[in-house]
Amino acid sequence: MPERNNLSRYAAIFEDLKAGDIMSTRVVEIAADKKIAHAKELMKIKKISGMPVVDENRHLVGIISIEDIIHALEFNTINDPIRRIMSADVVTLRRDDPLAAVVDKFESFKFGRFPVVEDDGRVCGIISKEDILHGILEKFNLIYIHDQKRTSTLNTEYSSITGEKLNAEEANFHYGIDSGDIDAAGSGAAMLKQFLAGKNFHNDIVRRVGVATYEAETNVVIHSKGHGDIYFFQDEDRFIVRVVDNGVGIEDLDKAMKEGYSTAPDHIRERGFGAGMGIANMKRFADKLVIISEKGVGTQVEMIFYLPTQTWPLI
């Protein structure tokens, strides 16, 4: 019941959002003539519980889920074509469907996801409950949380955006920020850029990660008055950068959201820092951004950067 109430509340507040605004375009599709076993392995690799089934022109013809896989295993039909077990009567959404209609589908049918199709039936996206929340985040691209009850969310092992576990000891890259050395501000971002460039990632995403991380790092040095860390986690389709500190926290969140606002002292501004564009640039270069701050406890910046591929190939 709480989940339903939350979704309904979001639908009322963000009534201008459409399905096309919040859908994920990274759709994992599968052809109807492939074996059920193929779908099983693909779901395992992609860590998903269902996917649209399409024809050679990517028109939606059905959907296959974990429940279908279990049924095939139970009756030893795992090597049959997907078309024999897929659900052909698929409930879909359209790009222009308002958020209220999307929420209504989830509440009425209790499915985990809904394909989004064009007028000609081609799949253009997919929406899960997670996408509803992430879509809201992407639209405004920035969330501030200033609540005593959320203190425990700082420096946790779980992503504030995806909910996945992020063990600091398993980070692909780590840099400790010395907030007492203004001359070293940006060194961590530069080292992270070198790390990524050495792995031959596309120049554009290396640049975006570098700029956004630089801004988060310099904010720690200029404002936090505490120790900070940069953590980088690599997934198959995205990067997660987390910049945390145990400093003073953000005093006025509303003002901090405005471009050009800065609390940096004059001697910092004279050195070229503190122009008040740090958060604006993080917002501009990251695909998703969450800032969690608690006065007197610290601040946590988490950013997601998606790798360039926009859609998965048809398997």
Secondary structure, DSSP 8 states (H G I E B T S, - for coil): -HHHHHHHHHHHHTTT-BHHHH-BS----EETTSBHHHHHHHHHHHT-SEEEEE-TT-BEEEEEEHHHHHHHHHTT-TTSBGGGTSB-S---EETT-BHHHHHHHHHHH--SEEEEE-TTSBEEEEEEHHHHHHHHHHHH---EE--GGGGGGTT-SB-TTT--B--GGG-SEEEEE-TT-GGGTTHHHHHHHHHHHTTT--HHHHHHHHHHHHHHHHHIIIII-S-EEEEEEE-SSEEEEEEEE-S---S-HHHHTSTT-----HHHHTTT---S-HHHHHHHH-SEEEEEEETTTEEEEEEEEE-S--S----
